[in-house]
Amino acid sequence: MESSIEIYIEELGPIRDSRIELKPFMVFSGKSGTGKSYTALLVHYIYKVLCGDEMLDWFVQNNVSFDKHKEQLPDANQGFLYEFTLQGFEAWCSRSVIKYVGDMVGNYSLEGKVSIKFNGLPTDRYRFSYSKEVLEREGEMKYYDTVSMNNGFPLRLPYNSTGWHGIPYMALFTEYIKDIFGISQDGTFLLPPSRGGIVCLNDIGRNALTGMYKEFMWDLSELKTASPKNEADNGNYSVLSRKLIDGKINLRNSDLYYEQQSYGEIPIMAGAASIKELAPFVIMLQKGLVGRYSIMFEEPETNLHPELQIKVADILAQLLHKGCRFQVTTHSDYFLRRINDLLRLDLLKNRSNKEEYETFCHEHHYNPEVTISSELVNAYYFKRNSDKTVSVMEQAHKNGIPFDSFRSVLENQLTDSSYVYDKICELNETVS
């Protein structure tokens, strides 16, 4: 069975009987109030479990502690510590994700039925064992508390250190899962809608926030203090950030400033709305840390001119090929059209010879290096049913993401516009 992470939504908000599968680039479109943010948060939570420390809550709830297990070993030098099943882990994820989504959207009594499945794993039981290990390091003999899972790669802890609780179990299991599913990130970042209005808040203002905006400000605070990658490792990230905002974001004493070479520096508060919206993403790029996070990017088009929306789509495409992961909700036909173009360009690239493809790109103003492989993408349309429930429809995106949420609006607008134009012409003829 092929490895996959799936979410089955029996009931959550308006959503009923739907299924989604995680891919590096996930695109959620549909009308407002159909549950796009709920679903994106489901995915975001899975990454928080695998790339953060959310799983520690599971061990705390079950009173699981490496320290206690080691103390109870009959043989102080080796032995069995603890085991759990995949089914138990999935059941905990499925329960705890509902509370997380409720907390993020401010609906603390949110109820739902969701099932998270990690498919295709070679085993469903995870057994942890201990051994006291002695190794030579730099000419000295050093002792370690060594923990292994299913007799696999060992985790070595300082001998007789304490306060580990469930951390060794979490570390071994999450690294195992991430390796199976090809996840390289070690953190998450939540970019909520209309975030530009709060990027300049200080710590006092941040403490007054709740839900996803509180998580966003904590993520931003950690990003501000995070050390940048070496310039050699940063690659083209800083170049991408300059292309995006025609300048850079500076940080001084945790305050943000926008700098353009020709015009100098201004506080971020005085910057354009588009600059404030993009500032956290730009900082990730400038520091070379964007690949570290699985990023939930709500409505990247907010306050952005269509040309800038296209730039964002191009940059996301380039980052996908560097191993980045995004969950995007959108109402923008400009953004989706560009994603479609990049999906189709990838098909064209694979079906044409190099010279023909590059000539086409040159003639039509595309960067031949910027494409999106359909294998990296899953796209979902949130369809409102006649009974007000919502079905999440997987979209066949190999030839581009269908514009289900925009086509009828566009067709109706064009029809209505033609009626207005015809009426004006009719009146003009009458006056003549």
Buried (B, 14 or more C-beta within 10 A) or exposed (E): EEEEBEBBBEBBBBBBEBEBBBBBBBBBBBBEEBBBBBBBBBBBBBBBBBBBBBBBBBBEEEEBBBBEBBEEBEEEEEBEBBBBEBEBBBBBBBEBBBBBBBBBBEEEEBEBEBBBBBEEBEEEEBBBBBBBBEEEEEEEEEEBBBBBBBEEEBBBBEEEEEEBBBBBBBBBBBBBBBEBBEBBBBBBBBBBBBBBEBBBBEEEEBEEBEBBBBBBBEBBEEBBEBEBBEEEEBEBBBEBBBEBBEBBBBBEEEEBBBBBEEEEEBEBEEBBEBBBBBBBBBBBBBBBBBBBBBBBBBBBBBBBEBEBBBBBBBBBBBBBBEEBBBBBBBBBBBBBBBBBBBBBBBBBBEEEEEEEBBEBBEEEEBEBEBBBBBEBBBBBBBBBEEEEBBBBBEBEBEEBBBBBBBEEEEEEEEEEEEEEEEEEEEEEEEEE
